[in-house]
Structure formats: structure tokens, C-alpha cells
């Protein structure tokens, strides 16, 4: 799984905990905007690199595979994605679980 996919799944888990489900329309941007609305502050510095990870992935998807992303970038960005995952794992147990009104 790609590093940005790990980060996206972690942020989506935060939203799902609250009964929110991002749709395909708006996709990744909706996930980060909703997460930022919930978690900034204090998690701003942790979430800030998410859009850059998305741009790098998008560039790699649409460019020739050779030279699109180099191994050094991947190694440098893995801790960034892991911090996003860890942050989401820390916050989910403290967020209210969505329950529909009846």
C-alpha cells in the first residue's frame, strides 16, 4: 500500500468513527478538509504534508514510471505518513461514535 493511501485510510477512519463517509466526488480533498476541521489545532503540523503526498502520488500515476518517484522520496515520506496514521489511531478512541437520532 502506498504511503499516502495509509494516511488517507487513517483520516477516513477518523471520519467514519463519527458516521461520516467521504464520497468519490471531492475525494481526497474532502477527506483532508474534514480531518483538518476536526483536528487542527493541534494536529496541523502532522496533517500539513498530506496534500504534498497526494500530489506526488498523482504525479507518479500520470508520469512515465521511470523517474517519477525516487526511492529516497519514499523513504523520506514514510515517517510522514506514519505520523498521520499514528495521530488518527490516537484520536479515534476519544471521538464520539456516531449514533443516528431516532
C-alpha positions in Angstrom: 0.0 0.0 0.0 1.3 3.5 -0.8 2.2 5.8 2.0 -0.5 8.3 1.0 -3.1 5.6 0.9 -2.2 4.7 4.5 -2.6 8.3 5.5 -5.9 8.6 3.7 -7.3 5.4 5.2 -6.3 6.7 8.7 -8.0 10.0 8.1 -11.1 8.3 6.7 -11.2 6.2 9.9 -11.5 9.4 11.9 -14.5 10.5 9.8 -16.1 7.0 9.9 -15.9 7.0 13.7 -18.3 9.9 13.5 -20.6 8.5 11.0 -19.2 10.5 8.1 -18.3 8.9 4.8 -16.4 10.7 2.1 -17.8 10.2 -1.4 -16.0 9.9 -4.7 -16.9 13.5 -5.5 -14.3 15.6 -4.0 -12.4 12.5 -2.9 -9.1 13.1 -1.2 -9.6 16.8 -0.7 -12.8 16.2 1.2 -11.0 13.8 3.5 -8.2 16.2 4.4 -10.6 19.2 4.7 -12.8 17.3 7.1 -9.9 16.0 9.1 -8.4 19.5 9.3 -11.7 20.9 10.5 -11.7 18.2 13.3 -8.1 18.1 14.2 -6.4 21.4 13.6 -5.2 22.5 16.1 -3.3 20.6 17.5 -2.6 18.2 14.6 -1.9 20.8 11.9 1.8 20.1 11.6 1.1 16.4 11.3 -1.6 16.8 8.6 0.1 19.6 6.6 2.2 17.2 4.4 -0.9 15.2 3.3 -1.6 17.3 0.2 2.1 17.0 -0.9 1.9 13.2 -0.6 -1.2 13.3 -2.8 0.5 15.5 -5.4 3.5 13.2 -5.5 1.3 10.2 -5.9 -0.8 11.9 -8.6 2.3 12.9 -10.4 3.6 9.3 -10.3 0.3 8.0 -11.6 0.3 10.2 -14.6 4.0 10.4 -15.5 6.2 7.7 -17.0 7.1 5.4 -14.2 10.8 5.7 -14.6 12.0 8.7 -12.6 8.5 9.7 -11.5 9.2 8.9 -7.8 12.6 8.0 -6.4 13.3 5.7 -3.5 14.7 8.5 -1.4 11.4 10.3 -1.6 9.6 7.2 -0.5 11.9 6.7 2.5 11.7 10.3 3.5 7.9 10.4 3.3 7.2 7.1 5.0 7.6 8.6 8.5 5.3 11.5 7.5 2.5 9.0 6.6 3.2 7.0 9.7 2.7 10.1 11.9 -0.6 10.7 10.2 -1.6 7.1 10.9 -0.4 7.3 14.5 -2.3 10.6 15.1 -5.5 9.1 13.7 -5.0 6.0 15.9 -4.5 8.2 18.9 -7.6 10.4 18.3 -10.2 7.8 17.2 -10.8 6.3 20.7 -11.5 9.8 22.0 -14.0 10.9 19.3 -17.7 10.3 19.8 -19.1 7.4 17.9 -21.9 8.4 15.6 -25.4 7.2 16.6 -28.4 8.2 14.4 -31.2 10.0 16.1 -34.4 8.2 16.3 
